[in-house]
Amino acid sequence: MEQKKKKKKGIIIAIVVVVLLAGAGVGVTSCMRSISSSLESMGSSLLETVEVERRDISNDINVSGTVESENLVKVTSTVSAKIKTLNVDIGSEVRAGDILCEFDSSDFQQQYDSLSKNVQNSDSLKSNNHKTNERNLENAKSEKEASLAQAQRAIDEAIASRDKAYQKERELVNKYNNYLSQKNDYTNRMNDAQNNGDMDAYSNYYQKQQEADAMMQSIDSQLETLRDSFSSYDNAIQSARDAYATAERSANSAIQSYQDVLDNEQYNSDSSSQEQLDKLAEQIKNCTVKAPKSGIITSLNVAEGSIPTTDALMTIEDKDALKITVQIAESDILKVQEGLPAVVKTTATGDKEFPATVSRVVNIYKSNSNALTGESSGGYSAEITIDEKDSGLLIGMNAKVRIILGEKKDVMAVPYESIVEDEDGSKHVIIAEKQPDNTYRAKLAKVETGMEGSYYTEVTSAELKEGDKIVMSGGDYKDGEVLPIFDFNSVANGEGGANANE
């Protein structure tokens, strides 16, 4: 407190000197130049003020998420064959009934034609069918080996990618801790320099402290982005393992199917042959995959010329019905209710705002564990529905969501940090009243607070009006106490004293 008072006295003395010199008309311009550096050094000690205004304020919660569809369908197939033609790609728009892809049905067609011909000739049928089934069995065994080898490579690559990400996290954490240590060291040096009155050293250490802090923020941003991707690595590993299991099941099923056909050849009759023909006809029909609904292709698990390793070939999502799933902190979950308005912004659309509504609140705590650190985290969630059906937003866009809990229009508001709470629980702000000698004195104005926004707070007061200049940081000033505020423009223009040109 003593140091603060000394700074105030130094500022006031400097101001008085300038005013007296201006009144005497003695070398004001050269004098102002000579002390300009001193006034600049005092700038950090001067109080910041702001004018009281009427404005709109709101109480809201800021969250983020990814744009996704409210309606999606996975296109699946049990056909085990190569993709002959693929008519879509990620981002393609399709209508219900469009042909998405076609499997190579030549083997099935060959079996069907062969069987159909052999039904008319029993002897030829048995011989031909036996050879075909043996060939199919061997092909199925070969396909199994190839499919499982491919699926295992996908698992290995996914694990390697995840391990690389965890190594990157450890490196960033070490860098962050190093800069934190530097920042704390510079902070201590700043305090020592300030106590010793060495402002040059203080400024030097302050700059280095800011540089270290900037690096920490950059690294923290990188860590946040990296950690957000951890779940995708785990999902990739799980998807690869699921694909392996699916490929194995499909291959075993195909092998068993062909083995069953071979085993049952001795029991073949006209009826069994007809059943096989019907089955092959169904398989040939299923080789043409059509869109079950209209929408946009958002994931694609097959490629032309490949054999699918999973039942899910692709995903179709409705691009006109969009939502965003966001995480809600425990401290905010009870404030969020279905039907609350929200505003959505995305990086791609800049400052454009999209109206939205809280459509669903999941008030069940979901816990997530970190396999690397053993730490657990979690929270609650909510779904935000975009109100516009043709918003132009794309699935997968990163979105920032502002859930509006309440808002008021055209109310008198001040920055929350300017409000001082007294020991009796009452509150006041400090009005900076300008004096004839261009100094400012404190006037304490009682206020009552209303809605609190993210930065501004609603106030009502009989002692406060629009345009009043108030002290931003509050403080323990008394009524009438001189405030460390200096109106450089008034002195430079010669207000309150003799004309500088005389």
Secondary structure, DSSP 8 states (H G I E B T S, - for coil): -HHHHHHHHHHHHHHHHHHHHHHHTSSHHHHHHHHHHHHHHHGGGS--EEE-EEEEEEEEEEEEEEEEES-EEEEE----S-EEEE---TT-EE-TT-EEEEE--HHHHHHHHHHHHHHS-HHHHHHHHHHHHHHHHHHHHHHHHHHHHHHHHHHHHHHHHHHHHHHHHHHHHHHHHHHHHHHHHHHHHHHHHHHHT-HHHHHHHHHHHHHHHHHHHHHHHHHHHHHHTHHHHHHHHHHHHHHHHHHHHHHHHHHHHHHHHHHTGGG--HHHHHHHHHHHHHHHHHTEEE-SS-EEEEEE---TT---SSSEEEEEE-TTSEEEEEEE-TTTGGG--TT-EEEEEETTTTT--EEEEEEEEEEEEEEEE-TTT--EEEEEEEEEEES-TT----TT-EEEEEEEEEEEEEEEEEEGGG-EE-TTS-EEEEEEEE-TTS-EEEEEEEEEEEEE-SSEEEEE-SS--TT-EEETT--S--TT-EES---HHHHHTTTTS--TT-
